[in-house]
Amino acid sequence: MGMRFGVLGPLEVVRDGVPIVVSAQKQRIALAALLLEANRHVSVDRLAEAMWEGRDVPGDARDSVQTHIRRLRRSLTDDAGRRLIHTGEDGYVLLTDPGDVDVTAFHDLLARAERATDPVTESDLIGAALALWRGAALADVPSESLRRDHVPVLDEQRLRALERWFALQIRLGRHGRVIPDLRRATADHPLRERLWEQLMTALHRSGRQAEALQAYLAVDRLLREELGVDPGEPLRRLHREILTGTAEQSYQPRQLPADVVPFTGRKAQVAVLDGLRGSDRPVVVTGPGGVGKTALAVHWAHTVRDRFPDGQLYVDLRGFGPGDPLRPECALEMLLSGLGVPDDRMPAGSVERSALLRSVLAGRRVLLLLDNARDEAQVRPLLPGAGSLAVVTSRNQLRGLVARQGALRVPVDVLPPEETRRLLSGLLGREPAELAELADLCGGLPLAARIAAANIGDQPLEGYLADLREGNRLAMLSAGDDEASAVRTTFDLSYAALPEPERELFALLGLVPGAGFGDELAAALIGRPLAETRGRLDRLVSFHLIGRVARDRYSLHDLLRIYAAEHAPAAGAARLHDWYLHGALAAALVLHPDLVRLPSPAPVRTFTDRAQAAAWLAAEHDNLVALLDQLARTGPGEPVWLIADALRGHFRTTRRPADWLLCLQAAFTAAGPGGDPAVHAALHLGLADLYSHQDHHEKAIIHYTAALELGAGWPELRAAAQGGLGVSRRRLGDPRAATRLERAPADAMARLTAGERKDSAREALPRAKGCMTALV
């Protein structure tokens, strides 16, 4: 803590929180003189004058001053033991941090307040300066000359600072709080008309007009009796304005939109918002379009109106709309007008308007609901100072507000199925159990649910459900001619707001068949480096068009996927198919090099080890299955059977039979009944392996046999099929057949090895060993 000194009140010396008593009067005077001129030279003559007042000055005054200073030095050292009082040319100087001496700190704080551009900051700085005063300056320092030379100046500086502070409090709407302080100030300084004017203003703005008029009568009588003069023009004008009702008043706006009925769910988010009691930390309610951000914010605002007795303001910032976003200066004008600022007092620039907004709001409890924000730059000028609360809704995460303004982010996602059913039930008056499928088709979006309910009305539910199932869900989820209420329009606005690079990526992501995707796939789709792609993905997350589910994994809502795919270029599909094909082939080469596979192109990607390949397959498993199912219907077919064949080892390891069967069925569909026999042979081998792993050996035998028949010119595949067939025969209790089949893989292995086809021979080896082990 170091040394602290005070002269704005009784003389004070404190080291590390412990007072140091300087009892000798001459030392107290010398110390006060040095502190009043801290870090400046004080001559011996000036010290002597202060210490002896020109009376009884000793003949050796210089030596006496030196003696008192020497004694002071022993008491005044810093934390390192260094002396604070130094000898200069014909005098002394006390060197210390300006903030360690209250009078120096007082002047420094006032200077900083004059430079402040924000009235709240200015008020705080002046308040801090005034708080340094502990009583009358130099109250117990026995030096008339010091008090004569310094105290009147300090007192005037204090009074002016006090008047400026009162003016700021009134400007900031804190008039009610300062009335007791103003009454004390007018009692202590009854001839300061500015203080009386401020007292009258504070009383009037607090709704106490009669007391304001009484205050005028009091100062009018006082000035006449004491000085024989009338009050000055500012006081007389304020008196007339109060009498005529033209004095400026404060406003209490009530601008919230109507509450949303019915409001369902969002208990976790409401709990977070309720926890803000008494806080002025900005809040960002963020989520995708149509998810119910505004409904949540408006509903919560209605429930806490009583916490904001000075008013509630609402502005639609039009961040995502058909026109341009609302400019900050226009939004500020709307807010200030709502607070009662007349046009002739409206500053021209956004910086000045922003400062005035904070000035008008400071000291009041006002709720600002800033709806549909585009970005941080639009919101920052609208934020109030301490005391009021801003709740911002946006499809953008507004991370800059979180980082720089400490905003609390409240994410809003799609409703869970049960909440969607409850919302639909409230809208349609039907039991939630009847509405399960409709809730699913609405994708958890409250906007979609409300549109669906508006479209259904009293009509039969089944017909609308059939239309949703069979038609374009985005087209069906629109409310008649009201384009602004359509889910598609909501998505259109978000899409149009994207920069072109993010728009390109978002459209291509609509081609991803599964629920999630990784950053490597995104990079492949746009053909850009991974670092650049991650930046684009991050911005899409900020716009709530995709979600982040892991460090390098993302998700896309199914309705958004439908929308994005409509904007995807045709070339993107080929890149998607190639990425998954080459990934599956590369993983198969690393993880299952012994398995026979269809001839395929050399993969353009590589995996460094088995762990990396296995991790890729685990992450992309669902998308691979979904892709094959999709391509079986739409084509092209070749990637389907090549990927299905490459995944045989993966499925043998992971044992996910339902997905394995789905992939093989998709491949058979893509290959067609009259397709390449080798392709069908490979697929039958995969299907036989699937049934063998499920112990359905009768079915396995059928498909191993088909593989043998179709793979007549493919010895590697025949060896693998014969080995599998032997295992199934053995499992079914047919050792003789197993014995015969046991020899076939072994012979095939020998022939393949002799022909330097060692990789293809490896799959026959475990088949042969399995058959021989069963016979032991």
C-alpha positions in Angstrom: 0.0 0.0 0.0 2.9 2.4 0.7 2.6 5.9 2.2 -0.6 8.0 1.9 -1.0 11.6 2.9 -4.0 13.9 3.4 -4.5 17.6 3.9 -8.2 17.8 2.8 -9.3 17.5 6.4 -7.0 16.9 9.4 -3.4 16.2 8.5 -3.1 12.5 7.8 -0.1 10.1 7.3 -0.7 6.4 6.7 1.8 3.7 6.0 0.3 0.3 4.8 -3.0 1.2 6.4 -1.5 2.2 9.8 -1.6 5.9 10.8 1.6 7.6 11.6 1.3 10.3 14.2 3.3 13.5 13.5 2.7 15.4 16.8 5.2 18.2 16.7 3.4 21.4 15.5 6.4 22.7 13.4 6.8 19.3 11.7 3.1 19.2 11.0 3.3 22.6 9.3 6.4 21.7 7.3 4.8 18.5 6.2 1.6 20.2 5.2 3.5 22.8 3.2 5.5 20.1 1.4 2.3 18.1 0.7 0.5 21.1 -0.8 3.4 21.5 -3.2 4.1 17.7 -3.6 6.8 17.0 -6.1 7.6 20.7 -6.4 10.4 22.7 -4.7 9.5 24.6 -1.5 12.1 27.2 -0.3 13.4 27.3 3.2 12.0 30.9 3.5 8.5 29.7 2.6 8.7 26.9 5.1 9.9 29.3 7.8 7.1 31.7 7.1 4.5 29.0 7.4 6.1 27.6 10.5 6.6 30.9 12.5 4.1 33.2 10.8 6.7 36.0 10.9 6.7 36.0 14.7 9.4 34.8 17.0 11.5 33.6 14.0 14.7 32.2 15.5 17.9 33.6 14.3 19.0 30.3 13.1 15.7 29.7 11.2 17.4 27.8 8.4 19.0 25.4 10.9 15.7 25.0 12.7 13.9 24.2 9.5 16.7 21.7 8.7 16.3 20.1 12.1 12.5 19.6 11.7 12.9 18.2 8.2 15.6 15.8 9.4 13.2 14.5 12.1 10.4 14.2 9.5 12.6 12.2 7.2 13.1 9.5 9.8 9.3 8.9 9.9 8.7 9.2 6.2 10.3 6.5 4.1 8.8 4.4 1.3 8.4 0.6 1.3 12.0 0.2 0.1 13.3 2.4 3.0 14.1 5.3 0.8 13.5 8.9 2.1 10.6 10.8 0.5 11.9 14.3 1.5 14.9 15.4 -0.6 17.1 18.5 -0.3 17.1 20.8 -3.2 18.6 24.2 -4.1 17.7 26.4 -1.1 14.8 24.2 0.0 13.2 20.8 0.0 10.8 18.6 -2.1 8.6 15.7 -1.1 8.7 13.2 -3.9 5.8 10.7 -4.1 3.2 9.3 -6.4 0.6 12.0 -7.1 -2.1 9.6 -6.2 -0.6 9.2 -2.7 -1.4 12.8 -1.7 -5.1 13.6 -1.5 -4.9 17.2 -2.7 -2.8 16.2 -5.8 -5.2 13.4 -6.5 -8.1 15.8 -6.1 -6.7 18.1 -8.8 -5.8 15.2 -11.1 -9.3 13.7 -10.9 -10.9 17.0 -11.7 -8.6 17.4 -14.7 -9.5 14.0 -15.9 -13.2 14.8 -15.5 -12.8 17.8 -17.7 -11.4 15.7 -20.4 -14.1 13.0 -20.1 -16.4 12.7 -23.1 -18.9 10.5 -21.2 -21.1 12.3 -18.6 -21.2 9.1 -16.5 -17.4 8.9 -16.4 -17.2 12.6 -15.7 -19.6 12.2 -12.8 -17.8 9.3 -11.4 -14.4 11.1 -11.5 -15.8 14.2 -9.8 -17.5 12.1 -7.2 -14.2 10.3 -6.5 -12.5 13.7 -6.2 -15.1 15.0 -3.7 -14.9 11.8 -1.7 -11.3 12.7 -0.8 -12.4 15.5 1.4 -12.6 14.5 5.1 -13.6 17.9 6.4 -12.1 21.4 6.2 -8.8 21.6 4.5 -5.8 21.8 6.9 -8.3 21.5 9.8 -5.6 20.9 12.4 -2.6 22.5 10.9 -1.7 25.5 13.0 -0.6 27.8 10.2 -2.6 30.9 9.3 -0.5 31.6 6.3 -1.0 28.1 4.8 -4.7 28.4 5.4 -4.9 31.9 4.0 -3.0 31.0 0.8 -4.5 27.6 0.1 -7.8 27.0 1.8 -10.0 29.6 0.0 -8.8 28.3 -3.4 -9.4 24.7 -2.4 -12.8 25.5 -1.0 -13.9 27.3 -4.2 -12.6 24.3 -6.3 -14.5 22.0 -4.1 -17.8 24.0 -4.4 -17.5 24.3 -8.2 -16.8 20.5 -8.4 -19.9 20.0 -6.2 -22.1 22.1 -8.4 -20.8 20.3 -11.5 -21.5 17.0 -9.9 -25.0 18.0 -8.9 -25.6 19.2 -12.5 -24.4 15.8 -13.9 -26.6 13.9 -11.4 -29.7 15.8 -12.6 -28.7 15.4 -16.2 -28.3 11.7 -15.7 -31.7 11.4 -14.1 -30.5 10.9 -10.5 -32.4 14.0 -9.3 -34.2 12.1 -6.6 -31.1 10.8 -5.0 -29.3 14.1 -4.6 -32.1 16.1 -3.0 -30.8 15.5 0.6 -27.3 16.5 -0.5 -28.6 19.6 -2.2 -30.5 20.6 1.0 -27.3 20.3 3.0 -25.3 22.2 0.4 -27.8 25.1 0.3 -27.7 25.2 4.1 -23.9 25.3 4.2 -23.6 27.8 1.3 -26.9 29.7 1.3 -25.7 32.5 -1.1 -24.8 30.1 -3.9 -27.7 30.6 -6.2 -26.6 27.7 -8.5 -27.1 25.2 -5.7 -30.7 26.6 -5.1 -31.4 26.3 -8.8 -30.3 22.7 -8.7 -32.4 21.9 -5.6 -35.5 23.4 -7.3 -34.8 21.3 -10.5 -34.3 18.1 -8.6 -37.5 18.7 -6.6 -39.5 19.5 -9.7 -38.3 16.5 -11.7 -39.1 14.3 -8.7 -42.7 15.5 -8.9 -42.4 17.8 -5.8 -43.4 21.0 -7.5 -44.7 22.6 -4.2 -41.4 22.0 -2.5 -39.5 23.5 -5.5 -41.6 26.7 -5.2 -41.0 26.8 -1.5 -37.3 26.6 -2.1 -37.5 29.6 -4.4 -39.4 31.6 -1.8 -36.7 30.7 0.7 -33.8 31.8 -1.4 -35.7 34.9 -2.6 -36.3 36.0 1.1 -32.7 35.1 2.0 -31.1 37.2 -0.7 -33.4 40.2 0.0 -32.6 40.1 3.7 -28.9 39.4 3.5 -27.9 41.3 0.3 -31.0 43.4 -0.6 -31.1 41.9 -4.1 -33.4 39.7 -6.1 -32.5 36.2 -7.3 -30.6 36.1 -10.6 -32.2 35.5 -14.0 -31.6 31.7 -14.1 -33.5 31.2 -10.8 -36.3 33.5 -11.8 -36.7 31.8 -15.2 -36.8 28.4 -13.5 -39.4 29.7 -11.1 -41.6 30.9 -14.0 -41.3 27.6 -15.9 -42.3 25.6 -12.8 -45.3 27.9 -12.3 -46.4 27.6 -16.0 -45.7 23.9 -16.3 -43.0 24.4 -19.0 -40.1 23.1 -17.0 -38.5 20.0 -18.5 -39.8 16.7 -17.0 -38.4 13.2 -17.2 -40.2 10.5 -19.1 -41.1 6.9 -18.3 -41.7 5.1 -21.7 -43.7 1.9 -22.0 -42.8 0.5 -25.4 -42.8 -3.3 -25.1 -44.7 -5.2 -27.8 -47.6 -7.4 -26.8 -46.6 -10.6 -25.0 -46.5 -13.8 -27.0 -49.5 -16.1 -26.2 -49.2 -19.0 -25.7 -45.6 -19.0 -24.5 -44.1 -22.4 -24.0 -40.9 -23.8 -22.6 -37.6 -22.0 -22.4 -37.4 -22.6 -18.6 -33.6 -22.7 -18.6 -33.3 -19.4 -20.5 -35.9 -17.7 -18.4 -34.1 -18.9 -15.3 -30.8 -17.3 -16.6 -32.6 -14.1 -17.3 -34.3 -14.0 -13.9 -30.9 -14.4 -12.3 -30.0 -11.0 -13.6 -31.9 -9.3 -10.8 -30.2 -6.0 -10.1 -27.6 -6.5 -12.8 -26.8 -4.1 -15.7 -24.7 -6.5 -17.7 -25.9 -6.5 -21.3 -27.7 -9.7 -22.5 -27.5 -11.2 -26.0 -30.3 -13.6 -26.7 -28.9 -15.5 -29.8 -30.1 -18.2 -32.0 -31.2 -19.2 -35.5 -34.0 -17.4 -37.4 -37.5 -18.6 -36.4 -36.3 -20.1 -33.1 -38.2 -17.7 -30.9 -35.6 -15.2 -29.6 -37.9 -12.2 -29.8 -40.7 -14.2 -28.2 -38.5 -15.1 -25.3 -37.1 -11.6 -24.8 -40.5 -9.9 -25.0 -42.2 -12.5 -22.7 -39.4 -12.1 -20.1 -39.5 -8.3 -20.3 -43.2 -8.3 -19.5 -42.6 -10.5 -16.5 -40.0 -8.1 -15.0 -41.5 -4.7 -15.9 -41.8 -3.8 -12.2 -38.0 -4.1 -11.9 -37.6 -1.2 -14.4 -39.9 1.5 -13.0 -38.4 4.2 -15.1 -39.6 2.6 -18.3 -39.1 0.0 -21.1 -37.8 0.9 -24.6 -38.1 -1.2 -27.7 -36.4 -0.8 -31.1 -36.5 -3.2 -34.0 -33.0 -2.8 -35.4 -33.9 -4.6 -38.7 -30.6 -6.4 -38.7 -32.0 -9.2 -40.8 -34.8 -7.8 -43.0 -35.7 -7.0 -46.5 -34.2 -3.5 -46.2 -31.1 -2.0 -44.8 -30.4 -2.4 -41.0 -31.4 0.5 -38.9 -28.5 2.9 -38.6 -27.3 3.5 -35.0 -28.0 7.2 -35.2 -31.6 6.5 -36.2 -32.0 4.0 -33.4 -30.5 6.5 -30.9 -33.0 9.1 -32.1 -35.9 6.7 -31.5 -34.6 5.8 -28.0 -34.0 9.5 -27.0 -37.4 10.5 -28.3 -38.9 7.7 -26.3 -37.2 9.2 -23.2 -38.7 12.6 -23.9 -35.7 14.4 -25.5 -37.2 17.1 -27.7 -36.0 17.5 -31.3 -34.3 20.8 -30.7 -32.1 19.1 -28.1 -31.2 16.1 -30.3 -27.5 16.1 -31.1 -26.6 15.6 -34.8 -24.0 12.8 -34.5 -24.3 9.3 -33.3 -21.4 9.7 -30.8 -23.1 12.7 -29.2 -26.5 11.0 -29.2 -25.0 7.9 -27.6 -23.5 10.1 -24.8 -26.8 11.8 -24.3 -28.6 8.5 -24.1 -26.2 7.4 -21.3 -26.7 10.7 -19.6 -30.5 10.5 -19.7 -30.5 6.9 -18.6 -27.9 7.0 -15.9 -29.3 6.7 -12.4 -32.6 5.3 -13.8 -33.8 1.7 -14.1 -34.8 1.4 -17.7 -35.0 -1.8 -19.8 -33.9 -1.5 -23.4 -35.0 -4.3 -25.8 -32.9 -4.1 -28.9 -34.4 -6.6 -31.3 -33.0 -8.2 -34.4 -29.5 -6.8 -34.2 -27.1 -7.2 -37.2 -23.7 -6.9 -35.5 -21.8 -5.4 -32.7 -21.2 -2.0 -34.4 -25.0 -1.5 -34.6 -25.5 -2.3 -30.9 -22.6 -0.7 -29.1 -23.8 3.0 -29.3 -27.2 2.0 -27.9 -25.9 0.4 -24.7 -26.8 2.3 -21.5 -24.5 3.0 -18.7 -24.8 1.6 -15.2 -28.3 1.1 -13.8 -30.2 0.2 -16.9 -30.3 -3.1 -18.8 -30.0 -3.8 -22.5 -31.4 -7.1 -23.9 -30.3 -7.7 -27.5 -31.7 -10.4 -29.8 -29.7 -11.5 -32.8 -29.0 -14.3 -35.2 -25.4 -13.3 -34.8 -23.7 -14.4 -31.6 -22.3 -10.9 -31.2 -19.1 -12.2 -29.7 -17.5 -8.8 -29.6 -20.1 -7.6 -27.1 -19.3 -10.6 -24.9 -15.6 -10.0 -25.2 -15.5 -6.2 -24.8 -18.7 -5.3 -23.0 -18.9 -8.5 -20.9 -22.4 -9.3 -22.3 -24.1 -12.5 -21.1 -25.0 -14.8 -24.0 -28.3 -16.7 -23.7 -28.4 -19.2 -26.6 -31.8 -20.3 -27.9 -32.1 -23.5 -29.9 -35.0 -25.4 -31.4 -37.7 -26.6 -29.0 -37.6 -30.2 -27.7 -40.3 -32.3 -29.3 -42.5 -32.3 -26.1 -42.3 -28.5 -25.9 -43.2 -28.2 -29.6 -46.2 -30.5 -29.1 -47.3 -28.4 -26.1 -47.0 -25.2 -28.2 -49.0 -26.7 -31.0 -51.6 -27.9 -28.4 -52.0 -24.4 -27.1 -52.4 -23.0 -30.6 -54.7 -25.7 -32.0 -56.6 -26.8 -28.8 -55.8 -30.4 -29.4 -54.1 -33.0 -27.3 -50.3 -33.0 -27.5 -50.3 -36.8 -28.3 -52.1 -36.1 -31.6 -49.4 -33.6 -32.7 -46.2 -35.6 -32.5 -45.7 -35.9 -36.2 -46.6 -32.3 -36.9 -44.1 -31.3 -34.2 -41.4 -33.3 -35.8 -42.1 -31.9 -39.3 -41.9 -28.4 -37.8 -38.3 -29.1 -36.8 -38.7 -27.6 -33.3 -39.0 -24.1 -34.7 -41.7 -22.1 -32.9 -42.2 -20.0 -36.0 -42.8 -23.1 -38.1 -45.2 -24.4 -35.4 -47.2 -21.1 -35.4 -47.4 -21.1 -39.2 -48.6 -24.7 -39.3 -51.2 -24.0 -36.7 -52.4 -20.9 -38.6 -52.7 -23.0 -41.8 -54.5 -25.9 -40.1 -57.1 -23.9 -38.2 -60.2 -26.1 -37.8 -59.3 -28.2 -40.8 -58.4 -32.0 -40.5 -54.9 -32.5 -39.4 -54.1 -35.5 -41.6 -54.5 -33.6 -44.8 -51.9 -31.0 -43.8 -49.6 -33.7 -42.5 -49.8 -35.5 -45.9 -48.9 -32.2 -47.7 -45.9 -31.7 -45.4 -44.7 -35.2 -45.9 -45.0 -35.2 -49.7 -44.4 -31.6 -50.6 -41.8 -28.9 -50.0 -41.9 -28.4 -46.2 -40.5 -24.9 -46.6 -43.3 -24.0 -49.1 -45.9 -25.5 -46.8 -44.6 -23.6 -43.8 -45.8 -20.2 -44.9 -48.8 -18.3 -43.7 -50.8 -17.5 -46.8 -49.8 -14.2 -48.4 -47.9 -13.0 -45.3 -44.4 -13.5 -46.7 -42.8 -12.0 -43.6 -44.1 -14.9 -41.5 -42.8 -17.7 -43.8 -40.0 -19.9 -42.6 -38.5 -19.5 -46.1 -38.5 -15.7 -45.8 -36.8 -16.0 -42.4 -34.1 -18.1 -44.0 -33.9 -15.8 -47.1 -33.1 -12.8 -44.9 -30.3 -14.7 -43.1 -28.9 -16.0 -46.3 -28.9 -12.6 -48.0 -27.1 -11.0 -45.0 -24.1 -13.4 -45.5 -20.9 -12.3 -47.1 -20.4 -14.1 -50.4 -17.7 -16.5 -49.1 -19.9 -17.7 -46.3 -22.9 -17.8 -48.6 -21.0 -20.2 -50.9 -20.0 -22.5 -48.0 -23.5 -22.5 -46.5 -25.1 -23.5 -49.8 -22.6 -26.4 -50.3 -23.2 -27.6 -46.7 -26.8 -28.2 -47.7 -25.5 -31.2 -49.7 -24.2 -33.0 -46.6 -26.5 -35.9 -46.1 -26.2 -36.3 -42.3 -26.8 -34.2 -39.3 -23.2 -33.2 -38.7 -20.0 -32.5 -40.6 -16.4 -31.7 -40.0 -14.2 -28.8 -41.1 -12.2 -31.0 -43.5 -15.3 -31.7 -45.5 -16.2 -28.1 -45.6 -12.7 -27.2 -46.8 -13.1 -29.8 -49.6 -16.4 -28.5 -50.7 -15.1 -25.0 -51.3 -11.6 -26.0 -52.3 -10.0 -23.7 -49.8 -7.3 -24.1 -47.1 -8.5 -25.5 -43.7 -7.6 -22.3 -41.8 -9.6 -20.1 -44.2 -12.5 -22.6 -44.1 -12.6 -22.5 -40.3 -12.9 -18.8 -40.4 -16.0 -19.1 -42.6 -17.5 -21.8 -40.4 -16.9 -19.6 -37.4 -18.9 -16.8 -39.0 -21.7 -19.1 -40.0 -21.9 -20.2 -36.4 -22.1 -16.5 -35.4 -25.0 -16.1 -37.7 -26.7 -19.2 -36.2 -26.9 -20.9 -39.6 -24.9 -23.8 -38.3 -24.1 -25.0 -34.8 -20.8 -26.1 -33.3 -21.0 -29.5 -31.6 -17.2 -30.1 -31.1 -13.9 -28.4 -31.8 -14.0 -29.4 -35.5 -17.6 -30.7 -35.9 -20.7 -28.7 -36.8 -24.4 -29.3 -37.3 -27.1 -28.0 -39.6 -30.9 -27.9 -38.9 -32.8 -30.1 -41.3 -35.0 -27.2 -42.5 -31.9 -25.1 -43.1 -30.3 -28.0 -44.9 -33.2 -28.2 -47.3 -33.0 -24.4 -47.8 -29.2 -24.5 -48.3 -29.3 -27.4 -50.8 -31.6 -25.3 -53.0 -28.8 -22.8 -53.5 -25.9 -25.4 -53.9 -24.1 -25.5 -57.3 -24.2 -28.8 -59.1 -20.5 -29.2 -59.0 -20.6 -29.4 -55.2 -22.2 -32.8 -55.2 -19.3 -34.3 -57.1 -16.8 -32.9 -54.6 -18.9 -34.3 -51.7 -19.0 -37.8 -53.3 -15.3 -37.8 -54.1 -14.3 -36.7 -50.5 -16.3 -39.5 -48.9 -15.2 -42.1 -51.5 -11.5 -41.3 -51.2 -11.8 -41.1 -47.4 -13.4 -44.6 -47.2 -10.8 -46.1 -49.6 -7.9 -44.6 -47.7 -9.3 -45.8 -44.3 -9.8 -49.3 -45.7 -6.2 -49.4 -46.9 -4.8 -48.5 -43.5 -7.2 -50.5 -41.3 -8.0 -53.6 -43.4 -5.3 -54.1 -46.0 -5.9 -57.8 -46.1 -9.5 -57.7 -47.3 -10.3 -58.2 -50.9 -12.0 -55.1 -52.5 -13.3 -54.0 -55.8 -10.8 -52.3 -58.1 -11.0 -48.6 -57.3 -9.0 -45.4 -57.9 -6.0 -44.7 -55.7 -7.3 -42.5 -52.9 -6.1 -38.9 -53.0 -6.0 -38.6 -49.3 -4.0 -40.5 -46.7 -4.2 -41.3 -43.0 -1.0 -41.3 -41.0 -2.0 -44.2 -38.8 -4.7 -46.6 -37.9 -6.0 -44.3 -35.1 -6.5 -41.4 -37.5 -8.3 -43.6 -40.0 -10.6 -45.2 -37.3 -11.4 -41.7 -35.9 -12.4 -40.5 -39.4 -14.7 -43.5 -39.9 -16.2 -43.0 -36.5 -16.9 -39.3 -37.1 -18.2 -39.8 -40.6 -20.1 -43.1 -40.1 -23.6 -41.6 -40.1 -22.9 -39.4 -43.1 -21.5 -42.3 -45.1 -24.6 -44.3 -44.4 -26.9 -41.4 -45.2 -24.9 -40.6 -48.4 -25.2 -44.2 -49.7 -29.0 -44.2 -49.0 -29.4 -40.9 -50.8 -27.2 -41.8 -53.9 -29.0 -45.1 -54.3 -32.1 -43.0 -55.2 -30.5 -40.2 -57.1 -27.2 -41.5 -58.4 -24.4 -41.6 -59.4 -24.1 -45.3 -58.5 -20.4 -46.1 -58.7 -19.5 -44.2 -55.4 -22.2 -46.2 -53.7 -20.9 -49.7 -54.3 -17.2 -48.6 -54.0 -17.9 -47.0 -50.6 -20.1 -49.9 -49.4 -17.4 -52.4 -50.4 -14.6 -50.3 -48.7 -16.6 -50.2 -45.5 -16.8 -54.0 -45.2 -13.9 -54.2 -42.8 -15.2 -51.2 -40.8 -18.6 -52.9 -40.3 -17.0 -56.3 -39.5 -15.1 -54.4 -36.7 -17.9 -52.1 -35.4 -20.7 -54.6 -35.6 -23.5 -52.2 -36.6 -25.6 -54.6 -38.6 -28.5 -52.3 -39.4 -26.3 -49.7 -41.0 -24.3 -52.4 -42.7 -27.4 -53.8 -44.2 -28.7 -50.4 -45.3 -25.4 -49.7 -47.1 -25.4 -53.0 -48.9 -29.0 -52.6 -49.9 -28.2 -49.1 -51.3 -25.3 -50.6 -53.2 -27.4 -53.3 -54.7 -30.0 -50.7 -55.7 -27.4 -48.5 -57.3 -25.7 -51.5 -59.1 -29.0 -52.6 -60.6 -30.1 -56.2 -61.4 -28.1 -56.4 -64.6 -25.0 -54.7 -63.4 -21.3 -55.7 -63.3 -21.0 -59.3 -62.0 -17.8 -58.3 -60.1 -19.7 -55.6 -58.3 -22.5 -57.9 -57.4 -20.0 -60.6 -56.2 -18.4 -58.1 -53.9 -21.7 -57.0 -52.5 -22.8 -60.6 -51.9 -19.6 -61.3 -50.1 -20.3 -58.3 -47.9 -23.9 -59.4 -47.2 -22.7 -63.0 -46.5 -20.1 -61.6 -44.0 -22.9 -59.5 -42.3 -25.1 -62.6 -41.9 -22.2 -64.7 -40.7 -21.4 -62.2 -38.0 -25.0 -62.3 -36.9 -24.9 -66.1 -36.8 -27.5 -66.2 -39.6 -25.5 -68.9 -41.4 -28.2 -70.2 -43.7 -28.5 -66.7 -45.2 -24.7 -66.4 -45.2 -24.3 -69.5 -47.2 -26.8 -68.2 -49.9 -24.7 -65.1 -50.4 -21.3 -66.8 -50.2 -22.5 -69.1 -52.9 -23.7 -66.2 -55.0 -20.4 -64.5 -54.6 -18.6 -67.7 -55.8 -20.9 -67.9 -58.9 -20.6 -64.2 -59.8 -16.8 -64.0 -59.1 -15.8 -66.8 -61.4 -12.9 -64.6 -62.8 -11.9 -63.2 -59.5 -9.8 -65.7 -57.6 -9.1 -63.5 -54.6 -12.8 -63.0 -54.0 -13.6 -66.7 -54.6 -10.9 -67.7 -52.0 -12.5 -65.3 -49.4 -16.0 -66.6 -50.2 -15.0 -70.2 -49.9 -13.3 -69.5 -46.6 -16.5 -67.8 -45.3 -18.6 -70.6 -46.6 -16.5 -73.1 -44.7 -17.0 -71.2 -41.5 -20.8 -71.1 -42.0 -20.9 -74.8 -42.8 -18.9 -75.6 -39.7 -21.2 -73.4 -37.5 -24.2 -75.3 -38.9 -22.6 -78.7 -37.9 -21.4 -79.9 -41.3 -17.7 -80.9 -40.8 -17.4 -82.9 -44.0 -18.3 -79.9 -46.1 -16.1 -77.7 -43.9 -13.2 -80.1 -44.6 -13.7 -79.8 -48.3 -14.0 -76.1 -48.2 -11.0 -75.8 -45.9 -8.7 -77.0 -48.6 -9.9 -74.3 -51.1 -8.8 -71.2 -49.3 -5.4 -72.8 -48.5 -4.9 -73.8 -52.1 -6.0 -70.3 -53.2 -3.6 -68.7 -50.8 -0.7 -70.8 -52.2 -1.6 -69.9 -55.8 -2.0 -66.2 -55.0 1.3 -66.1 -53.0 3.1 -67.9 -55.8 1.7 -65.4 -58.3 3.0 -62.5 -56.0 -0.5 -61.4 -55.2 0.3 -61.5 -51.5 -2.2 -58.8 -50.4 -5.1 -60.6 -51.9 -3.9 -63.9 -50.4 -4.0 -62.6 -46.9 -7.8 -62.7 -46.6 -7.8 -66.4 -47.5 -5.4 -67.2 -44.7 -7.7 -66.5 -41.7 -10.5 -68.3 -43.5 -8.4 -71.4 -43.9 -7.2 -71.2 -40.3 -10.8 -70.8 -39.1 -11.9 -74.0 -40.9 -8.9 -76.0 -39.7 -9.4 -74.9 -36.1 -13.0 -76.0 -36.2 -11.9 -79.6 -37.1 -9.4 -80.0 -34.3 
